Amino acid sequence: MIPASFDYVRPGSLAEACQELAADEDAKVIAGGQSLLPLLRLRLAYPTKLVDVARLPELAGVHDRGDHVFIGAMTTHDEVMRSGVVAAGAPLLALATAMVADPAVRHRGTFGGSLAHADPAGDLPAVVLALEGVLVARSAQGEREIPAADFFVDYLESSLRQGEVLVGVKIPKLGDGWGFHYEKFHRTAQAWAIVGVAAAVRRSNGSIQEARIGLTNMGTTPVRARAAETALEGLELGDGLRQACEEAAADTSPPADLHAQPDYRRHLARVLTHRAVRTAAGAP
C-alpha cells in the first residue's frame, strides 16, 4: 500500500528536532525506519510530519561512563552487537542484539528505535527491563530520565511525551559474579520472538543470590518474571532450578495470534526461562 501524505524534515540538531516535534502534535520521529515504515505502508499510522533524526551526531555511539554504559538512540543494532564496550559492560545486551532479525535489519535498525516502538515482541525491551536500564529523553523543555519499568506503557505505547526524543539509554554495569543469557523461540531467524527470555543471574558459593528475568511477548509490554526471580533467590544450583522456573509465567497475559495461543506461550516461558537461567548461572 501507499502511505498517506506527510511532510518531511531533517533537522540539523537535536534542539531543532525537539522544536519540530513540539510544533506538531501529530509529528513522528523516524530513525532507521524498520518499524515505522511498515506501519505507514499499511496505513496504521498517519503522521502529518516525519522528523528524521538519523544523522544527528548527538544521538549516536556507545560510551563507557564508569558505572554504566551509555548507548545513543541512533546506534544501530550491528554497532551495539560489535561494540567491545557493550560486550564488557552489558554482555546480555550484546547476546540479544545478535539475535535481532537479520543482518540487513541490524545494519539499518536502531537501538533507540526498537525501544521507542515499544513492541512487546521485540527482543531488546525485555533485555533493557531485566538490566534495569534508564532511558533518557529530551524535549524543548529539557531532559528527563525514565526507568525502563516506567517506560513501556501498553502495546506499541511508551511514556515518551509529545515533543520528546529518545536520546539514549543508560545500562548499569552489574560487575563480577553475574552470568547472562538470552533464549528465544521463533519460527525463522527473521521472525519476531514467539517468546523470549532475558536472564541475568548473580551467583555466589554455588547458589543464586539474585536473578533478573525479562520476558518477551508475554503481555502488552515486556514484563519481569518476578515470581520466578523470588523463587530462584538463594537457590542452590541443582534439581530445584526447574521447579523455580515454573513460576516464570505467573501473572502474565500472553497474546493469542496465528503463531501461538496463551497456554503455549506460558509453556514456552517456563521452558525457556529454565534454559536461560541454567546457562546464565553456569549450572551443569
C-alpha positions as a printed NumPy array, in Angstrom:
array([[  0.   ,   0.   ,   0.   ],
       [  0.963,   3.635,  -0.349],
       [  1.335,   5.739,   2.835],
       [ -0.857,   8.772,   3.42 ],
       [  0.796,  12.092,   2.609],
       [  3.039,  13.747,   5.181],
       [  5.672,  16.46 ,   5.459],
       [  9.318,  15.51 ,   5.912],
       [ 12.043,  17.472,   7.713],
       [ 15.653,  16.669,   8.519],
       [ 16.746,  18.918,  11.418],
       [ 20.381,  19.86 ,  11.811],
       [ 20.464,  19.492,  15.595],
       [ 18.68 ,  17.773,  18.463],
       [ 17.305,  21.117,  19.643],
       [ 15.801,  21.743,  16.214],
       [ 14.273,  18.258,  16.178],
       [ 12.609,  18.944,  19.529],
       [ 11.207,  22.2  ,  18.187],
       [  9.769,  20.478,  15.115],
       [  8.062,  17.868,  17.279],
       [  6.73 ,  20.453,  19.707],
       [  5.161,  22.407,  16.848],
       [  3.047,  19.493,  15.577],
       [  1.354,  17.02 ,  17.909],
       [  0.911,  14.545,  15.053],
       [  4.594,  14.522,  14.075],
       [  6.653,  11.364,  14.492],
       [ 10.347,  10.669,  14.711],
       [ 11.886,   8.472,  12.041],
       [ 15.308,   6.899,  12.594],
       [ 16.173,   3.596,  10.915],
       [ 12.565,   3.216,   9.769],
       [ 12.437,  -0.549,  10.289],
       [  9.307,  -0.33 ,  12.454],
       [  7.637,   2.876,  11.288],
       [  7.743,   2.355,   7.521],
       [  5.641,  -0.858,   7.579],
       [  3.051,   0.945,   9.719],
       [  2.94 ,   3.805,   7.216],
       [  2.542,   1.468,   4.265],
       [ -0.31 ,  -0.385,   5.977],
       [ -1.848,   2.958,   6.985],
       [ -1.767,   2.004,  10.632],
       [ -0.025,   5.314,  11.365],
       [ -0.962,   8.741,   9.996],
       [  1.711,  11.264,  10.971],
       [  1.416,  14.728,   9.474],
       [  5.178,  15.144,   9.643],
       [  8.224,  12.892,   9.872],
       [ 11.22 ,  14.296,  11.745],
       [ 14.335,  12.469,  10.551],
       [ 16.98 ,  12.232,  13.297],
       [ 19.148,   9.647,  11.539],
       [ 22.112,  11.962,  11.015],
       [ 22.24 ,  13.723,  14.358],
       [ 25.661,  13.003,  15.922],
       [ 24.32 ,  13.721,  19.433],
       [ 22.285,  10.515,  19.267],
       [ 24.941,   8.061,  18.094],
       [ 27.648,   5.979,  19.691],
       [ 28.451,   3.75 ,  22.653],
       [ 30.222,   5.249,  25.674],
       [ 31.763,   3.782,  28.829],
       [ 30.769,   6.078,  31.679],
       [ 32.227,   4.279,  34.656],
       [ 29.304,   2.651,  36.423],
       [ 27.182,   2.363,  33.301],
       [ 27.279,   2.039,  29.522],
       [ 25.519,   4.792,  27.602],
       [ 24.158,   3.845,  24.187],
       [ 22.929,   6.587,  21.884],
       [ 19.462,   6.054,  20.464],
       [ 20.684,   6.179,  16.847],
       [ 23.3  ,   3.467,  17.366],
       [ 22.468,   0.604,  15.021],
       [ 21.93 ,  -2.941,  16.231],
       [ 25.059,  -4.014,  14.392],
       [ 27.141,  -1.365,  16.184],
       [ 25.753,  -2.464,  19.551],
       [ 26.416,  -6.114,  18.747],
       [ 30.023,  -5.445,  17.742],
       [ 30.886,  -2.947,  20.479],
       [ 33.643,  -4.001,  22.867],
       [ 32.22 ,  -1.598,  25.456],
       [ 28.835,  -3.351,  25.329],
       [ 30.434,  -6.806,  25.389],
       [ 32.381,  -5.884,  28.536],
       [ 29.789,  -3.808,  30.376],
       [ 26.434,  -5.227,  29.195],
       [ 27.036,  -8.69 ,  27.684],
       [ 23.355,  -9.686,  27.892],
       [ 22.523,  -6.831,  25.535],
       [ 25.216,  -7.944,  23.1  ],
       [ 23.848, -11.517,  23.131],
       [ 20.277, -10.445,  22.476],
       [ 21.126,  -7.873,  19.813],
       [ 22.9  , -10.555,  17.782],
       [ 19.523, -12.329,  17.581],
       [ 17.549,  -9.339,  16.275],
       [ 16.078, -10.166,  12.847],
       [ 18.776, -10.495,  10.154],
       [ 21.945,  -8.626,   9.111],
       [ 20.06 ,  -6.221,   6.831],
       [ 17.777,  -5.116,   9.651],
       [ 20.63 ,  -4.967,  12.167],
       [ 22.611,  -2.643,   9.908],
       [ 19.677,  -0.245,   9.481],
       [ 17.538,  -0.6  ,  12.604],
       [ 18.476,   1.414,  15.675],
       [ 18.689,   0.604,  19.354],
       [ 16.574,   3.581,  20.365],
       [ 14.033,   2.977,  17.648],
       [ 13.44 ,  -0.565,  18.853],
       [ 12.758,   0.678,  22.374],
       [ 10.643,   3.693,  21.405],
       [  8.492,   1.474,  19.17 ],
       [  7.575,  -0.421,  22.375],
       [  6.651,  -3.684,  20.693],
       [  6.435,  -6.405,  23.388],
       [  7.56 ,  -8.939,  20.768],
       [ 10.824,  -7.064,  20.254],
       [ 13.933,  -8.588,  21.792],
       [ 15.557,  -5.519,  23.305],
       [ 12.793,  -4.047,  25.522],
       [ 12.8  ,  -7.142,  27.757],
       [ 16.596,  -7.041,  27.973],
       [ 16.714,  -3.383,  28.985],
       [ 13.963,  -4.093,  31.525],
       [ 15.918,  -7.004,  33.046],
       [ 19.08 ,  -4.878,  33.216],
       [ 17.105,  -2.053,  34.839],
       [ 18.219,   0.443,  32.238],
       [ 17.303,   4.121,  32.347],
       [ 16.077,   5.82 ,  29.173],
       [ 16.993,   9.458,  28.582],
       [ 14.544,  11.693,  26.716],
       [ 14.852,  15.322,  25.687],
       [ 12.366,  17.956,  24.613],
       [ 12.3  ,  21.72 ,  24.222],
       [ 11.593,  21.845,  27.984],
       [ 14.705,  19.894,  28.965],
       [ 15.865,  16.369,  29.71 ],
       [ 14.388,  13.639,  31.891],
       [ 15.322,  10.085,  32.814],
       [ 12.782,   7.258,  32.693],
       [ 13.419,   3.872,  34.359],
       [ 12.708,   1.008,  31.986],
       [  9.998,  -0.244,  34.354],
       [  8.072,   3.001,  33.699],
       [  8.878,   3.419,  30.013],
       [  6.703,   0.698,  28.442],
       [  3.052,   1.604,  28.991],
       [  0.995,  -0.568,  26.638],
       [  1.144,  -2.273,  23.259],
       [  3.222,  -0.007,  20.963],
       [  2.944,   2.753,  23.569],
       [  5.76 ,   4.256,  25.599],
       [  5.817,   7.021,  28.191],
       [  7.588,   9.405,  25.823],
       [  5.699,  12.682,  25.846],
       [  4.706,  14.788,  22.893],
       [  7.775,  16.621,  21.657],
       [ 10.29 ,  14.285,  23.311],
       [ 13.112,  12.485,  21.537],
       [ 14.773,   9.409,  22.992],
       [ 18.43 ,  10.413,  23.331],
       [ 19.909,   7.176,  24.642],
       [ 19.91 ,   4.543,  27.359],
       [ 21.999,   4.055,  30.487],
       [ 22.737,   0.371,  31.145],
       [ 24.167,  -0.201,  34.65 ],
       [ 27.215,  -2.458,  34.848],
       [ 26.456,  -5.433,  37.072],
       [ 30.032,  -6.412,  37.866],
       [ 31.57 ,  -9.694,  38.957],
       [ 29.561, -12.792,  39.785],
       [ 26.871, -12.214,  37.171],
       [ 26.07 , -14.528,  34.294],
       [ 23.829, -13.751,  31.345],
       [ 21.828, -15.454,  28.625],
       [ 19.08 , -14.693,  26.126],
       [ 16.872, -17.545,  24.968],
       [ 14.434, -17.063,  22.104],
       [ 11.863, -19.239,  20.351],
       [ 10.879, -18.093,  16.869],
       [  9.706, -19.596,  13.601],
       [ 12.553, -18.289,  11.445],
       [ 15.692, -16.259,  12.083],
       [ 13.984, -13.112,  10.8  ],
       [ 10.717, -13.549,  12.706],
       [  9.577, -11.862,  15.89 ],
       [ 10.007, -13.942,  19.025],
       [  7.041, -16.097,  19.94 ],
       [  8.579, -15.929,  23.431],
       [ 11.968, -14.686,  24.565],
       [ 13.71 , -14.72 ,  27.944],
       [ 16.497, -12.409,  29.098],
       [ 18.214, -13.721,  32.217],
       [ 20.836, -12.133,  34.444],
       [ 21.938, -14.263,  37.424],
       [ 24.328, -13.415,  40.267],
       [ 25.992, -16.473,  41.779],
       [ 27.992, -16.997,  44.945],
       [ 29.188, -20.174,  46.686],
       [ 27.177, -22.454,  44.432],
       [ 23.836, -20.69 ,  44.871],
       [ 21.849, -17.95 ,  43.17 ],
       [ 21.926, -14.704,  45.124],
       [ 19.86 , -12.658,  42.695],
       [ 18.048, -13.214,  39.399],
       [ 16.567, -10.771,  36.919],
       [ 14.33 , -12.161,  34.198],
       [ 12.713, -10.177,  31.385],
       [ 10.059, -11.793,  29.182],
       [  9.394, -11.007,  25.531],
       [  5.877, -11.307,  24.077],
       [  4.193, -12.358,  27.313],
       [  1.914,  -9.324,  27.615],
       [  1.151,  -5.947,  26.1  ],
       [  4.535,  -4.77 ,  27.394],
       [  7.784,  -6.549,  28.242],
       [  7.466,  -7.975,  31.756],
       [  9.67 ,  -9.086,  34.63 ],
       [  9.114, -12.637,  35.857],
       [  9.004, -11.515,  39.471],
       [  7.646, -14.773,  40.904],
       [ 10.447, -16.77 ,  39.282],
       [ 13.04 , -14.245,  40.433],
       [ 11.841, -14.647,  44.023],
       [ 11.754, -18.441,  43.767],
       [ 15.33 , -18.515,  42.468],
       [ 16.805, -16.281,  45.16 ],
       [ 19.054, -18.294,  47.478],
       [ 18.523, -21.493,  45.486],
       [ 21.418, -23.899,  45.126],
       [ 22.226, -24.976,  41.586],
       [ 20.537, -28.352,  41.46 ],
       [ 17.249, -30.111,  40.993],
       [ 15.158, -27.227,  42.348],
       [ 16.08 , -24.962,  39.43 ],
       [ 13.423, -26.272,  37.081],
       [ 10.693, -26.017,  39.709],
       [ 11.586, -22.403,  40.471],
       [ 11.469, -21.54 ,  36.775],
       [  7.917, -22.937,  36.602],
       [  6.895, -19.616,  38.153],
       [  8.052, -17.675,  35.077],
       [  4.58 , -17.414,  33.531],
       [  2.854, -16.286,  36.741],
       [  0.91 , -13.014,  36.44 ],
       [  1.483, -12.758,  32.692],
       [ -1.108, -12.125,  29.969],
       [  0.376, -13.549,  26.769],
       [ -1.391, -12.74 ,  23.498],
       [ -3.183, -15.133,  21.179],
       [ -2.329, -14.906,  17.481],
       [ -1.698, -17.027,  14.393],
       [  1.561, -18.354,  15.829],
       [  0.679, -19.328,  19.4  ],
       [ -2.071, -19.383,  21.982],
       [ -1.605, -18.075,  25.558],
       [ -1.198, -21.524,  27.145],
       [  1.537, -22.44 ,  24.663],
       [  3.351, -19.176,  25.348],
       [  3.167, -19.851,  29.091],
       [  4.69 , -23.28 ,  28.491],
       [  7.455, -21.729,  26.405],
       [  8.123, -19.107,  29.066],
       [  8.694, -21.807,  31.678],
       [ 10.914, -23.933,  29.43 ],
       [ 12.955, -21.032,  28.054],
       [ 13.393, -19.459,  31.475],
       [ 14.863, -22.709,  32.767],
       [ 17.272, -22.83 ,  29.834],
       [ 18.258, -19.183,  30.137],
       [ 18.738, -19.257,  33.921],
       [ 20.628, -22.534,  33.807],
       [ 23.049, -21.161,  31.206],
       [ 23.4  , -17.801,  32.951],
       [ 24.079, -19.5  ,  36.282],
       [ 26.601, -21.877,  34.777],
       [ 24.658, -24.877,  36.04 ],
       [ 25.765, -28.322,  34.776]])
